[in-house]
Amino acid sequence: MAAQPRITVIYPEAKGGYAALFEQIIGGIEAATHGAIIPQAVSAEPDIPALRQMTTQQPNDVIIALGKRGLATAKALQLETPIVAGGLLSLGEEDRRRFPAISLLPRPALLFERLKALAPETRRVHLLYNPSRHDWLLPLAKAAAKRRGLSLDARPATDLRSAARLYRQVLREMRPGSDALWLLQDSTLTGDAAVLSYLLQEAWQRDLLLFSSSPAHVRRGALFALYADKRGLGEELGRLALEVIRGRGKPGLRPTSAVRVAVNLRTASHLGLRIPYQLQRQFDLVYPRP
């Protein structure tokens, strides 16, 4: 490997806050690799031949593809340069076999650690998952739950209709004080506003604990969420890219360990949870906003 690795980062062209998120990820990649970073924003319909020519004219050691568009573009270039994927929630099975990748979803172990810190009496966690998107995550979740002394009740759902039916069933079975429902950030499970509203309303009325990987759910009333720290995610991707350059990076999707914490203190109070000040100092987002 050269003293200063050359890394092309392909990411979706964006504006405003969305663009700032990619800038943070790229900043993390640069900080972790100390390499020559070649950022390449791509439109929804990129000129693949022109981009291929441009990329081959400035040789690089690895391509980091961010988001679905970034990965689709990197694959379409059909270069021999290895690809690392990131900035996405999941990957198809074929892509998981081909590319080393880091998901935006947090490590289940970190979620369960935070759950036990905030609600130590929790004994059982309910989870709906889409098998085509989350089968890679389930073994990690089961192992992490076992280490924390938690029982994991995981049920497959393939679309919003089946998810809505299963959520109603789960809520009927949940026991206040000992059960929690883990909401995955996924359009096929929580992408419908009516379904999310129903879950949050039922949870509030019955004193049920919901936690998530989306801060938007916390703003609406879930107790807490862990979500990706974008610069930290970039650092993870940078370190993975260096492993790939050294010939040691293995294909497969893994969750991120670079996370931030969002907490709804109104919900915590409603559930009768006492959160020590020292613990509150660890929160990155607090709802309701002052």
Contacts in CASP RR format, 6 or more apart in sequence:
PFRMAT RR
TARGET T0000
AUTHOR 0000-0000-0000
METHOD contacts of the structure
MODEL  1
MAAQPRITVIYPEAKGGYAALFEQIIGGIEAATHGAIIPQAVSAEPDIPA
LRQMTTQQPNDVIIALGKRGLATAKALQLETPIVAGGLLSLGEEDRRRFP
AISLLPRPALLFERLKALAPETRRVHLLYNPSRHDWLLPLAKAAAKRRGL
SLDARPATDLRSAARLYRQVLREMRPGSDALWLLQDSTLTGDAAVLSYLL
QEAWQRDLLLFSSSPAHVRRGALFALYADKRGLGEELGRLALEVIRGRGK
PGLRPTSAVRVAVNLRTASHLGLRIPYQLQRQFDLVYPRP
1 61 0 8 1.000
1 242 0 8 1.000
1 245 0 8 1.000
1 246 0 8 1.000
2 61 0 8 1.000
4 34 0 8 1.000
4 35 0 8 1.000
4 36 0 8 1.000
5 33 0 8 1.000
5 35 0 8 1.000
5 36 0 8 1.000
5 61 0 8 1.000
5 62 0 8 1.000
5 241 0 8 1.000
5 242 0 8 1.000
5 245 0 8 1.000
6 35 0 8 1.000
6 36 0 8 1.000
6 38 0 8 1.000
6 58 0 8 1.000
6 59 0 8 1.000
6 60 0 8 1.000
6 61 0 8 1.000
7 29 0 8 1.000
7 33 0 8 1.000
7 35 0 8 1.000
7 36 0 8 1.000
7 37 0 8 1.000
7 38 0 8 1.000
7 60 0 8 1.000
7 61 0 8 1.000
7 62 0 8 1.000
7 63 0 8 1.000
7 64 0 8 1.000
7 238 0 8 1.000
7 241 0 8 1.000
8 38 0 8 1.000
8 40 0 8 1.000
8 55 0 8 1.000
8 58 0 8 1.000
8 60 0 8 1.000
8 62 0 8 1.000
8 63 0 8 1.000
8 64 0 8 1.000
8 81 0 8 1.000
9 26 0 8 1.000
9 29 0 8 1.000
9 37 0 8 1.000
9 38 0 8 1.000
9 39 0 8 1.000
9 40 0 8 1.000
9 63 0 8 1.000
9 64 0 8 1.000
9 65 0 8 1.000
9 66 0 8 1.000
10 40 0 8 1.000
10 42 0 8 1.000
10 63 0 8 1.000
10 64 0 8 1.000
10 65 0 8 1.000
10 66 0 8 1.000
10 70 0 8 1.000
10 73 0 8 1.000
10 74 0 8 1.000
11 22 0 8 1.000
11 25 0 8 1.000
11 26 0 8 1.000
11 39 0 8 1.000
11 40 0 8 1.000
11 41 0 8 1.000
11 42 0 8 1.000
11 65 0 8 1.000
11 66 0 8 1.000
11 67 0 8 1.000
11 69 0 8 1.000
11 70 0 8 1.000
12 22 0 8 1.000
12 41 0 8 1.000
12 42 0 8 1.000
12 44 0 8 1.000
12 66 0 8 1.000
12 67 0 8 1.000
12 69 0 8 1.000
12 70 0 8 1.000
13 41 0 8 1.000
13 42 0 8 1.000
13 43 0 8 1.000
13 44 0 8 1.000
14 21 0 8 1.000
14 22 0 8 1.000
14 41 0 8 1.000
21 230 0 8 1.000
22 41 0 8 1.000
22 66 0 8 1.000
24 230 0 8 1.000
24 231 0 8 1.000
24 234 0 8 1.000
25 66 0 8 1.000
25 87 0 8 1.000
25 230 0 8 1.000
25 231 0 8 1.000
25 233 0 8 1.000
25 234 0 8 1.000
25 237 0 8 1.000
26 37 0 8 1.000
26 39 0 8 1.000
26 234 0 8 1.000
27 37 0 8 1.000
27 231 0 8 1.000
27 234 0 8 1.000
28 231 0 8 1.000
28 232 0 8 1.000
28 233 0 8 1.000
28 234 0 8 1.000
28 235 0 8 1.000
28 237 0 8 1.000
28 238 0 8 1.000
29 37 0 8 1.000
29 64 0 8 1.000
29 234 0 8 1.000
29 235 0 8 1.000
29 237 0 8 1.000
29 238 0 8 1.000
29 241 0 8 1.000
30 37 0 8 1.000
31 231 0 8 1.000
31 235 0 8 1.000
32 234 0 8 1.000
32 235 0 8 1.000
32 236 0 8 1.000
32 237 0 8 1.000
32 238 0 8 1.000
32 239 0 8 1.000
32 242 0 8 1.000
33 238 0 8 1.000
33 239 0 8 1.000
33 241 0 8 1.000
33 242 0 8 1.000
38 58 0 8 1.000
38 60 0 8 1.000
40 51 0 8 1.000
40 54 0 8 1.000
40 55 0 8 1.000
42 51 0 8 1.000
42 69 0 8 1.000
42 70 0 8 1.000
42 73 0 8 1.000
44 69 0 8 1.000
46 73 0 8 1.000
46 76 0 8 1.000
48 73 0 8 1.000
48 76 0 8 1.000
48 77 0 8 1.000
51 73 0 8 1.000
51 77 0 8 1.000
52 77 0 8 1.000
52 78 0 8 1.000
52 79 0 8 1.000
55 63 0 8 1.000
55 77 0 8 1.000
55 79 0 8 1.000
55 81 0 8 1.000
56 79 0 8 1.000
60 81 0 8 1.000
61 81 0 8 1.000
61 245 0 8 1.000
62 81 0 8 1.000
62 82 0 8 1.000
62 83 0 8 1.000
62 84 0 8 1.000
62 241 0 8 1.000
62 244 0 8 1.000
62 245 0 8 1.000
63 74 0 8 1.000
63 77 0 8 1.000
63 79 0 8 1.000
63 81 0 8 1.000
63 82 0 8 1.000
63 83 0 8 1.000
63 84 0 8 1.000
64 83 0 8 1.000
64 84 0 8 1.000
64 85 0 8 1.000
64 86 0 8 1.000
64 237 0 8 1.000
64 238 0 8 1.000
64 241 0 8 1.000
65 71 0 8 1.000
65 73 0 8 1.000
65 74 0 8 1.000
65 75 0 8 1.000
65 83 0 8 1.000
65 84 0 8 1.000
65 85 0 8 1.000
65 86 0 8 1.000
66 85 0 8 1.000
66 86 0 8 1.000
66 87 0 8 1.000
66 88 0 8 1.000
67 85 0 8 1.000
67 86 0 8 1.000
67 87 0 8 1.000
67 88 0 8 1.000
68 88 0 8 1.000
71 83 0 8 1.000
71 85 0 8 1.000
71 86 0 8 1.000
71 88 0 8 1.000
71 91 0 8 1.000
71 95 0 8 1.000
71 99 0 8 1.000
74 83 0 8 1.000
74 85 0 8 1.000
75 83 0 8 1.000
82 244 0 8 1.000
82 245 0 8 1.000
83 98 0 8 1.000
83 99 0 8 1.000
84 99 0 8 1.000
84 100 0 8 1.000
84 101 0 8 1.000
84 237 0 8 1.000
84 238 0 8 1.000
84 240 0 8 1.000
84 241 0 8 1.000
84 244 0 8 1.000
85 91 0 8 1.000
85 95 0 8 1.000
85 99 0 8 1.000
85 100 0 8 1.000
85 101 0 8 1.000
85 102 0 8 1.000
86 101 0 8 1.000
86 102 0 8 1.000
86 103 0 8 1.000
86 104 0 8 1.000
86 233 0 8 1.000
86 237 0 8 1.000
87 102 0 8 1.000
87 103 0 8 1.000
87 104 0 8 1.000
87 228 0 8 1.000
87 233 0 8 1.000
88 101 0 8 1.000
88 103 0 8 1.000
88 104 0 8 1.000
89 103 0 8 1.000
89 104 0 8 1.000
89 105 0 8 1.000
89 133 0 8 1.000
89 185 0 8 1.000
89 186 0 8 1.000
90 103 0 8 1.000
90 105 0 8 1.000
90 133 0 8 1.000
90 134 0 8 1.000
90 136 0 8 1.000
90 186 0 8 1.000
90 253 0 8 1.000
91 99 0 8 1.000
91 101 0 8 1.000
91 103 0 8 1.000
91 252 0 8 1.000
91 253 0 8 1.000
92 132 0 8 1.000
92 133 0 8 1.000
95 101 0 8 1.000
96 136 0 8 1.000
96 251 0 8 1.000
96 252 0 8 1.000
96 253 0 8 1.000
97 251 0 8 1.000
97 252 0 8 1.000
98 251 0 8 1.000
99 251 0 8 1.000
99 252 0 8 1.000
100 240 0 8 1.000
100 243 0 8 1.000
100 244 0 8 1.000
100 249 0 8 1.000
100 250 0 8 1.000
100 251 0 8 1.000
100 252 0 8 1.000
101 251 0 8 1.000
101 252 0 8 1.000
101 253 0 8 1.000
101 254 0 8 1.000
102 233 0 8 1.000
102 236 0 8 1.000
102 237 0 8 1.000
102 240 0 8 1.000
102 253 0 8 1.000
102 254 0 8 1.000
102 255 0 8 1.000
102 256 0 8 1.000
103 137 0 8 1.000
103 253 0 8 1.000
103 254 0 8 1.000
103 255 0 8 1.000
103 256 0 8 1.000
104 185 0 8 1.000
104 213 0 8 1.000
104 227 0 8 1.000
104 228 0 8 1.000
104 233 0 8 1.000
104 256 0 8 1.000
105 137 0 8 1.000
105 184 0 8 1.000
105 185 0 8 1.000
105 213 0 8 1.000
105 228 0 8 1.000
105 255 0 8 1.000
105 256 0 8 1.000
106 213 0 8 1.000
106 226 0 8 1.000
106 227 0 8 1.000
106 228 0 8 1.000
106 255 0 8 1.000
106 256 0 8 1.000
106 257 0 8 1.000
106 259 0 8 1.000
107 140 0 8 1.000
107 144 0 8 1.000
107 255 0 8 1.000
107 256 0 8 1.000
107 257 0 8 1.000
107 259 0 8 1.000
108 137 0 8 1.000
108 140 0 8 1.000
108 141 0 8 1.000
108 144 0 8 1.000
108 145 0 8 1.000
108 255 0 8 1.000
109 140 0 8 1.000
109 144 0 8 1.000
109 147 0 8 1.000
109 148 0 8 1.000
110 226 0 8 1.000
110 257 0 8 1.000
110 259 0 8 1.000
111 144 0 8 1.000
111 182 0 8 1.000
111 211 0 8 1.000
111 213 0 8 1.000
111 226 0 8 1.000
112 125 0 8 1.000
112 144 0 8 1.000
112 145 0 8 1.000
112 147 0 8 1.000
112 148 0 8 1.000
112 150 0 8 1.000
113 148 0 8 1.000
114 211 0 8 1.000
114 224 0 8 1.000
114 226 0 8 1.000
114 261 0 8 1.000
115 122 0 8 1.000
115 125 0 8 1.000
115 148 0 8 1.000
115 150 0 8 1.000
115 180 0 8 1.000
115 211 0 8 1.000
115 224 0 8 1.000
116 122 0 8 1.000
116 148 0 8 1.000
116 150 0 8 1.000
117 279 0 8 1.000
118 223 0 8 1.000
118 224 0 8 1.000
118 263 0 8 1.000
118 268 0 8 1.000
118 273 0 8 1.000
118 275 0 8 1.000
118 279 0 8 1.000
119 177 0 8 1.000
119 180 0 8 1.000
119 209 0 8 1.000
119 223 0 8 1.000
119 271 0 8 1.000
119 273 0 8 1.000
121 177 0 8 1.000
121 178 0 8 1.000
122 150 0 8 1.000
122 177 0 8 1.000
122 178 0 8 1.000
122 179 0 8 1.000
122 180 0 8 1.000
122 209 0 8 1.000
123 149 0 8 1.000
123 150 0 8 1.000
123 151 0 8 1.000
123 178 0 8 1.000
123 179 0 8 1.000
124 150 0 8 1.000
124 151 0 8 1.000
124 152 0 8 1.000
124 153 0 8 1.000
124 175 0 8 1.000
124 178 0 8 1.000
124 179 0 8 1.000
124 180 0 8 1.000
125 145 0 8 1.000
125 150 0 8 1.000
125 151 0 8 1.000
125 152 0 8 1.000
125 153 0 8 1.000
125 179 0 8 1.000
125 180 0 8 1.000
125 181 0 8 1.000
125 182 0 8 1.000
126 153 0 8 1.000
126 155 0 8 1.000
126 170 0 8 1.000
126 173 0 8 1.000
126 174 0 8 1.000
126 179 0 8 1.000
126 180 0 8 1.000
126 181 0 8 1.000
126 182 0 8 1.000
127 141 0 8 1.000
127 152 0 8 1.000
127 153 0 8 1.000
127 154 0 8 1.000
127 155 0 8 1.000
127 181 0 8 1.000
127 182 0 8 1.000
127 184 0 8 1.000
128 154 0 8 1.000
128 155 0 8 1.000
128 156 0 8 1.000
128 157 0 8 1.000
128 163 0 8 1.000
128 166 0 8 1.000
128 167 0 8 1.000
128 170 0 8 1.000
128 184 0 8 1.000
128 189 0 8 1.000
129 135 0 8 1.000
129 137 0 8 1.000
129 138 0 8 1.000
129 154 0 8 1.000
129 155 0 8 1.000
129 156 0 8 1.000
129 157 0 8 1.000
129 184 0 8 1.000
129 189 0 8 1.000
130 156 0 8 1.000
130 157 0 8 1.000
130 158 0 8 1.000
130 184 0 8 1.000
130 186 0 8 1.000
130 188 0 8 1.000
130 189 0 8 1.000
131 156 0 8 1.000
131 158 0 8 1.000
132 158 0 8 1.000
133 186 0 8 1.000
133 188 0 8 1.000
134 184 0 8 1.000
134 186 0 8 1.000
136 252 0 8 1.000
136 253 0 8 1.000
137 255 0 8 1.000
138 154 0 8 1.000
140 255 0 8 1.000
141 152 0 8 1.000
141 154 0 8 1.000
142 152 0 8 1.000
142 154 0 8 1.000
145 151 0 8 1.000
145 152 0 8 1.000
146 152 0 8 1.000
153 170 0 8 1.000
155 166 0 8 1.000
155 170 0 8 1.000
157 163 0 8 1.000
157 166 0 8 1.000
157 188 0 8 1.000
157 189 0 8 1.000
158 188 0 8 1.000
159 188 0 8 1.000
160 188 0 8 1.000
160 189 0 8 1.000
160 191 0 8 1.000
160 192 0 8 1.000
160 195 0 8 1.000
163 188 0 8 1.000
163 189 0 8 1.000
163 190 0 8 1.000
163 195 0 8 1.000
164 192 0 8 1.000
164 195 0 8 1.000
164 198 0 8 1.000
167 195 0 8 1.000
167 198 0 8 1.000
167 199 0 8 1.000
168 198 0 8 1.000
170 181 0 8 1.000
171 181 0 8 1.000
171 199 0 8 1.000
171 202 0 8 1.000
171 203 0 8 1.000
171 206 0 8 1.000
171 208 0 8 1.000
173 179 0 8 1.000
174 181 0 8 1.000
174 206 0 8 1.000
174 208 0 8 1.000
176 206 0 8 1.000
176 207 0 8 1.000
176 208 0 8 1.000
177 207 0 8 1.000
177 209 0 8 1.000
177 271 0 8 1.000
179 208 0 8 1.000
179 209 0 8 1.000
180 208 0 8 1.000
180 209 0 8 1.000
180 210 0 8 1.000
180 211 0 8 1.000
181 199 0 8 1.000
181 203 0 8 1.000
181 208 0 8 1.000
181 209 0 8 1.000
181 210 0 8 1.000
181 211 0 8 1.000
182 211 0 8 1.000
182 212 0 8 1.000
183 189 0 8 1.000
183 190 0 8 1.000
183 199 0 8 1.000
183 210 0 8 1.000
183 211 0 8 1.000
183 212 0 8 1.000
183 213 0 8 1.000
183 214 0 8 1.000
183 217 0 8 1.000
183 222 0 8 1.000
184 190 0 8 1.000
184 212 0 8 1.000
184 213 0 8 1.000
185 212 0 8 1.000
185 213 0 8 1.000
185 214 0 8 1.000
185 217 0 8 1.000
190 196 0 8 1.000
190 199 0 8 1.000
190 214 0 8 1.000
190 217 0 8 1.000
196 217 0 8 1.000
196 220 0 8 1.000
197 220 0 8 1.000
199 210 0 8 1.000
200 210 0 8 1.000
200 217 0 8 1.000
200 220 0 8 1.000
200 221 0 8 1.000
200 222 0 8 1.000
202 208 0 8 1.000
203 209 0 8 1.000
203 210 0 8 1.000
203 221 0 8 1.000
203 222 0 8 1.000
204 221 0 8 1.000
204 267 0 8 1.000
204 270 0 8 1.000
207 270 0 8 1.000
207 271 0 8 1.000
209 223 0 8 1.000
209 271 0 8 1.000
210 217 0 8 1.000
210 221 0 8 1.000
210 222 0 8 1.000
210 223 0 8 1.000
211 222 0 8 1.000
211 223 0 8 1.000
211 224 0 8 1.000
211 225 0 8 1.000
212 218 0 8 1.000
212 222 0 8 1.000
212 224 0 8 1.000
212 225 0 8 1.000
213 225 0 8 1.000
213 226 0 8 1.000
213 227 0 8 1.000
214 225 0 8 1.000
214 227 0 8 1.000
215 225 0 8 1.000
215 227 0 8 1.000
215 262 0 8 1.000
215 285 0 8 1.000
217 225 0 8 1.000
218 224 0 8 1.000
218 225 0 8 1.000
218 262 0 8 1.000
218 263 0 8 1.000
218 264 0 8 1.000
218 285 0 8 1.000
218 287 0 8 1.000
219 262 0 8 1.000
219 264 0 8 1.000
219 287 0 8 1.000
221 264 0 8 1.000
221 266 0 8 1.000
221 267 0 8 1.000
221 287 0 8 1.000
222 264 0 8 1.000
222 267 0 8 1.000
223 263 0 8 1.000
223 264 0 8 1.000
223 267 0 8 1.000
223 268 0 8 1.000
223 271 0 8 1.000
223 273 0 8 1.000
224 261 0 8 1.000
224 262 0 8 1.000
224 263 0 8 1.000
224 264 0 8 1.000
225 261 0 8 1.000
225 262 0 8 1.000
226 259 0 8 1.000
226 260 0 8 1.000
226 261 0 8 1.000
226 262 0 8 1.000
227 259 0 8 1.000
227 260 0 8 1.000
227 262 0 8 1.000
228 256 0 8 1.000
228 258 0 8 1.000
228 259 0 8 1.000
228 260 0 8 1.000
229 256 0 8 1.000
229 258 0 8 1.000
229 259 0 8 1.000
229 260 0 8 1.000
231 258 0 8 1.000
232 256 0 8 1.000
232 258 0 8 1.000
233 256 0 8 1.000
233 258 0 8 1.000
234 258 0 8 1.000
235 258 0 8 1.000
236 256 0 8 1.000
236 257 0 8 1.000
236 258 0 8 1.000
240 249 0 8 1.000
243 249 0 8 1.000
260 284 0 8 1.000
260 285 0 8 1.000
261 282 0 8 1.000
261 283 0 8 1.000
261 284 0 8 1.000
261 285 0 8 1.000
262 283 0 8 1.000
262 284 0 8 1.000
262 285 0 8 1.000
262 286 0 8 1.000
262 287 0 8 1.000
263 275 0 8 1.000
263 280 0 8 1.000
263 283 0 8 1.000
263 285 0 8 1.000
263 286 0 8 1.000
263 287 0 8 1.000
264 286 0 8 1.000
264 287 0 8 1.000
264 288 0 8 1.000
265 275 0 8 1.000
265 280 0 8 1.000
265 286 0 8 1.000
265 287 0 8 1.000
265 288 0 8 1.000
266 287 0 8 1.000
266 288 0 8 1.000
268 275 0 8 1.000
280 286 0 8 1.000
END
